Amino acid sequence: LVDPVRAPVGIAGDENAVVTGELGYPLSVRCLAYGYPPPTVFWYRGFDGTMVPYNDAVFEARGNVLLIRSLAIETLGQYTCQAYNGEGKAASWVVNVRAYRPEGLFIENELLVPRVTQQPWSKTQAPTTAELTTTLSTTEARLPVYTVPVSAHMSSPYSTLNVGTSLELTCEVDGFPAPDVYWTKGDERLQQSERIRITGSEVVSRLTVLQVTVADSGLYACHASNSYSSQTATAQITVQRKY
């Protein structure tokens, strides 16, 4: 195998990009940083502002993805993604977070924007060939032309628990388009139940198994995949009786 060529960091994306979401709903912003070794990413409020917390009641900033748990007026504004991998200089990318203005909300705020609805074709006049061509070209131009390989990581590949305790596994994932994630134990795909809970966000998945028994011992795996790539992270779990 040939070792990858070391390369400084770059970030794919439009300058002063804009992401718009719904007030009261989660919003994820993805920073498409690349380079080798893979860069470490940090998020900041504004261009020279304070660092976004790694994980609190408002934000979850894990790797390339910034999650705003519930978009609010105070969370709107400018954010900066900064990436560095030890090669050359760090790279930065600025994104402006806005929200659609809810009906009946009349406060003045330039970060609240109206919804733009596309005008329908006239019922009495069909679109011309030129209009159709323009519409198709615009749509095709918006399709993403880049991908980020899927990655999955669990911090501890081995763990020993006592009977009656809870098993908690955390799997950090990345990739673009955002990967789908599921869990298995051996060859069995795990599903939600009274004892098994699967929670998380776009960048982290958490598996919790309550009141474990010896039968819960085995190889657990977090599988992440999208249309372009996939990766699996595993953890060997041993449940032992107390003596």
VOTOR-84908 format. One record per residue (C-alpha): residue number from 1; x, y, z negated. Coordinates in steps of 0.1 Angstrom, whole numbers. Layout:
! VOTOR-84908
k:NUM&X:X&Y:Y&Z:Z
...
END
This chain:
! VOTOR-84908
k:1&X:0&Y:0&Z:0
k:2&X:12&Y:35&Z:8
k:3&X:10&Y:60&Z:-21
k:4&X:-13&Y:90&Z:-13
k:5&X:5&Y:122&Z:-4
k:6&X:5&Y:148&Z:-32
k:7&X:-15&Y:179&Z:-21
k:8&X:-25&Y:211&Z:-38
k:9&X:-61&Y:218&Z:-48
k:10&X:-87&Y:232&Z:-25
k:11&X:-125&Y:238&Z:-29
k:12&X:-149&Y:233&Z:-1
k:13&X:-179&Y:257&Z:-1
k:14&X:-191&Y:291&Z:11
k:15&X:-176&Y:322&Z:-5
k:16&X:-200&Y:337&Z:-31
k:17&X:-224&Y:308&Z:-27
k:18&X:-260&Y:311&Z:-40
k:19&X:-279&Y:283&Z:-58
k:20&X:-316&Y:289&Z:-66
k:21&X:-337&Y:269&Z:-91
k:22&X:-369&Y:269&Z:-110
k:23&X:-371&Y:285&Z:-145
k:24&X:-376&Y:259&Z:-172
k:25&X:-362&Y:231&Z:-151
k:26&X:-326&Y:216&Z:-150
k:27&X:-302&Y:229&Z:-123
k:28&X:-270&Y:211&Z:-112
k:29&X:-242&Y:230&Z:-94
k:30&X:-215&Y:210&Z:-78
k:31&X:-179&Y:222&Z:-72
k:32&X:-164&Y:203&Z:-43
k:33&X:-127&Y:203&Z:-54
k:34&X:-102&Y:181&Z:-37
k:35&X:-65&Y:174&Z:-38
k:36&X:-41&Y:148&Z:-51
k:37&X:-37&Y:140&Z:-79
k:38&X:-74&Y:146&Z:-84
k:39&X:-79&Y:180&Z:-100
k:40&X:-92&Y:189&Z:-134
k:41&X:-122&Y:213&Z:-132
k:42&X:-132&Y:240&Z:-157
k:43&X:-163&Y:262&Z:-155
k:44&X:-166&Y:299&Z:-166
k:45&X:-193&Y:325&Z:-169
k:46&X:-186&Y:353&Z:-144
k:47&X:-152&Y:355&Z:-127
k:48&X:-131&Y:362&Z:-158
k:49&X:-156&Y:353&Z:-184
k:50&X:-158&Y:327&Z:-212
k:51&X:-154&Y:290&Z:-206
k:52&X:-187&Y:271&Z:-203
k:53&X:-191&Y:246&Z:-232
k:54&X:-183&Y:210&Z:-223
k:55&X:-216&Y:198&Z:-238
k:56&X:-241&Y:218&Z:-259
k:57&X:-278&Y:226&Z:-260
k:58&X:-276&Y:248&Z:-228
k:59&X:-249&Y:233&Z:-206
k:60&X:-231&Y:201&Z:-197
k:61&X:-199&Y:208&Z:-178
k:62&X:-184&Y:174&Z:-169
k:63&X:-159&Y:175&Z:-141
k:64&X:-171&Y:188&Z:-108
k:65&X:-208&Y:193&Z:-119
k:66&X:-222&Y:220&Z:-141
k:67&X:-256&Y:211&Z:-155
k:68&X:-278&Y:239&Z:-168
k:69&X:-303&Y:219&Z:-189
k:70&X:-332&Y:243&Z:-186
k:71&X:-328&Y:273&Z:-163
k:72&X:-336&Y:305&Z:-181
k:73&X:-331&Y:342&Z:-174
k:74&X:-301&Y:344&Z:-197
k:75&X:-284&Y:316&Z:-178
k:76&X:-287&Y:333&Z:-144
k:77&X:-257&Y:350&Z:-129
k:78&X:-222&Y:343&Z:-117
k:79&X:-202&Y:311&Z:-125
k:80&X:-167&Y:302&Z:-115
k:81&X:-153&Y:268&Z:-109
k:82&X:-115&Y:266&Z:-114
k:83&X:-96&Y:235&Z:-103
k:84&X:-59&Y:225&Z:-108
k:85&X:-39&Y:194&Z:-104
k:86&X:-3&Y:205&Z:-111
k:87&X:5&Y:210&Z:-74
k:88&X:8&Y:247&Z:-63
k:89&X:-17&Y:272&Z:-76
k:90&X:-52&Y:267&Z:-91
k:91&X:-82&Y:272&Z:-68
k:92&X:-114&Y:291&Z:-77
k:93&X:-149&Y:291&Z:-63
k:94&X:-177&Y:315&Z:-73
k:95&X:-214&Y:306&Z:-72
k:96&X:-243&Y:329&Z:-80
k:97&X:-272&Y:312&Z:-99
k:98&X:-307&Y:326&Z:-92
k:99&X:-343&Y:316&Z:-99
k:100&X:-375&Y:318&Z:-81
k:101&X:-398&Y:345&Z:-96
k:102&X:-428&Y:328&Z:-112
k:103&X:-462&Y:342&Z:-104
k:104&X:-473&Y:368&Z:-129
k:105&X:-438&Y:377&Z:-141
k:106&X:-432&Y:414&Z:-134
k:107&X:-399&Y:421&Z:-152
k:108&X:-372&Y:437&Z:-130
k:109&X:-343&Y:414&Z:-124
k:110&X:-323&Y:411&Z:-92
k:111&X:-316&Y:374&Z:-100
k:112&X:-353&Y:366&Z:-98
k:113&X:-360&Y:361&Z:-61
k:114&X:-393&Y:356&Z:-42
k:115&X:-401&Y:324&Z:-25
k:116&X:-396&Y:325&Z:13
k:117&X:-421&Y:305&Z:32
k:118&X:-415&Y:297&Z:69
k:119&X:-440&Y:312&Z:92
k:120&X:-461&Y:284&Z:109
k:121&X:-462&Y:282&Z:147
k:122&X:-492&Y:301&Z:162
k:123&X:-522&Y:278&Z:167
k:124&X:-528&Y:295&Z:201
k:125&X:-493&Y:294&Z:214
k:126&X:-468&Y:265&Z:213
k:127&X:-432&Y:272&Z:205
k:128&X:-409&Y:277&Z:235
k:129&X:-380&Y:254&Z:243
k:130&X:-356&Y:282&Z:231
k:131&X:-374&Y:284&Z:198
k:132&X:-373&Y:247&Z:193
k:133&X:-336&Y:245&Z:202
k:134&X:-328&Y:273&Z:177
k:135&X:-348&Y:256&Z:149
k:136&X:-330&Y:223&Z:155
k:137&X:-296&Y:239&Z:157
k:138&X:-301&Y:258&Z:124
k:139&X:-313&Y:226&Z:106
k:140&X:-283&Y:206&Z:118
k:141&X:-259&Y:233&Z:108
k:142&X:-271&Y:230&Z:72
k:143&X:-263&Y:193&Z:69
k:144&X:-232&Y:186&Z:47
k:145&X:-201&Y:178&Z:66
k:146&X:-180&Y:168&Z:36
k:147&X:-181&Y:140&Z:10
k:148&X:-165&Y:134&Z:-24
k:149&X:-156&Y:98&Z:-31
k:150&X:-176&Y:82&Z:-59
k:151&X:-158&Y:76&Z:-92
k:152&X:-170&Y:59&Z:-124
k:153&X:-151&Y:58&Z:-157
k:154&X:-157&Y:44&Z:-192
k:155&X:-132&Y:54&Z:-218
k:156&X:-129&Y:20&Z:-236
k:157&X:-128&Y:-12&Z:-216
k:158&X:-129&Y:-34&Z:-248
k:159&X:-150&Y:-31&Z:-279
k:160&X:-160&Y:-53&Z:-309
k:161&X:-192&Y:-48&Z:-328
k:162&X:-209&Y:-64&Z:-358
k:163&X:-243&Y:-80&Z:-355
k:164&X:-272&Y:-55&Z:-363
k:165&X:-253&Y:-24&Z:-351
k:166&X:-259&Y:-5&Z:-319
k:167&X:-239&Y:-7&Z:-287
k:168&X:-233&Y:27&Z:-270
k:169&X:-215&Y:30&Z:-237
k:170&X:-209&Y:62&Z:-217
k:171&X:-201&Y:62&Z:-180
k:172&X:-188&Y:94&Z:-164
k:173&X:-196&Y:95&Z:-127
k:174&X:-187&Y:119&Z:-98
k:175&X:-192&Y:120&Z:-61
k:176&X:-210&Y:138&Z:-33
k:177&X:-237&Y:132&Z:-24
k:178&X:-246&Y:125&Z:-60
k:179&X:-244&Y:88&Z:-67
k:180&X:-271&Y:65&Z:-80
k:181&X:-262&Y:46&Z:-112
k:182&X:-273&Y:14&Z:-127
k:183&X:-260&Y:-10&Z:-154
k:184&X:-255&Y:-47&Z:-155
k:185&X:-245&Y:-74&Z:-181
k:186&X:-229&Y:-102&Z:-163
k:187&X:-250&Y:-108&Z:-132
k:188&X:-282&Y:-94&Z:-148
k:189&X:-293&Y:-58&Z:-140
k:190&X:-304&Y:-41&Z:-172
k:191&X:-338&Y:-24&Z:-175
k:192&X:-353&Y:-1&Z:-201
k:193&X:-369&Y:-19&Z:-230
k:194&X:-376&Y:-15&Z:-267
k:195&X:-339&Y:-24&Z:-274
k:196&X:-323&Y:-11&Z:-242
k:197&X:-321&Y:26&Z:-235
k:198&X:-306&Y:42&Z:-204
k:199&X:-303&Y:80&Z:-204
k:200&X:-281&Y:107&Z:-189
k:201&X:-277&Y:132&Z:-162
k:202&X:-262&Y:135&Z:-127
k:203&X:-227&Y:133&Z:-141
k:204&X:-230&Y:109&Z:-171
k:205&X:-250&Y:78&Z:-178
k:206&X:-254&Y:63&Z:-213
k:207&X:-264&Y:28&Z:-222
k:208&X:-276&Y:20&Z:-257
k:209&X:-285&Y:-14&Z:-270
k:210&X:-301&Y:-15&Z:-304
k:211&X:-297&Y:-42&Z:-331
k:212&X:-271&Y:-62&Z:-312
k:213&X:-268&Y:-100&Z:-316
k:214&X:-240&Y:-124&Z:-306
k:215&X:-260&Y:-130&Z:-274
k:216&X:-253&Y:-94&Z:-264
k:217&X:-216&Y:-102&Z:-260
k:218&X:-204&Y:-100&Z:-224
k:219&X:-191&Y:-79&Z:-196
k:220&X:-211&Y:-47&Z:-191
k:221&X:-207&Y:-27&Z:-159
k:222&X:-217&Y:8&Z:-147
k:223&X:-223&Y:8&Z:-110
k:224&X:-222&Y:42&Z:-91
k:225&X:-228&Y:45&Z:-53
k:226&X:-240&Y:67&Z:-25
k:227&X:-242&Y:62&Z:12
k:228&X:-205&Y:66&Z:17
k:229&X:-187&Y:49&Z:-12
k:230&X:-191&Y:32&Z:-46
k:231&X:-172&Y:23&Z:-77
k:232&X:-178&Y:2&Z:-108
k:233&X:-165&Y:7&Z:-144
k:234&X:-166&Y:-22&Z:-169
k:235&X:-164&Y:-28&Z:-206
k:236&X:-160&Y:-62&Z:-223
k:237&X:-181&Y:-63&Z:-255
k:238&X:-178&Y:-88&Z:-283
k:239&X:-205&Y:-90&Z:-310
k:240&X:-194&Y:-109&Z:-342
k:241&X:-212&Y:-120&Z:-373
k:242&X:-203&Y:-104&Z:-407
k:243&X:-187&Y:-129&Z:-431
END
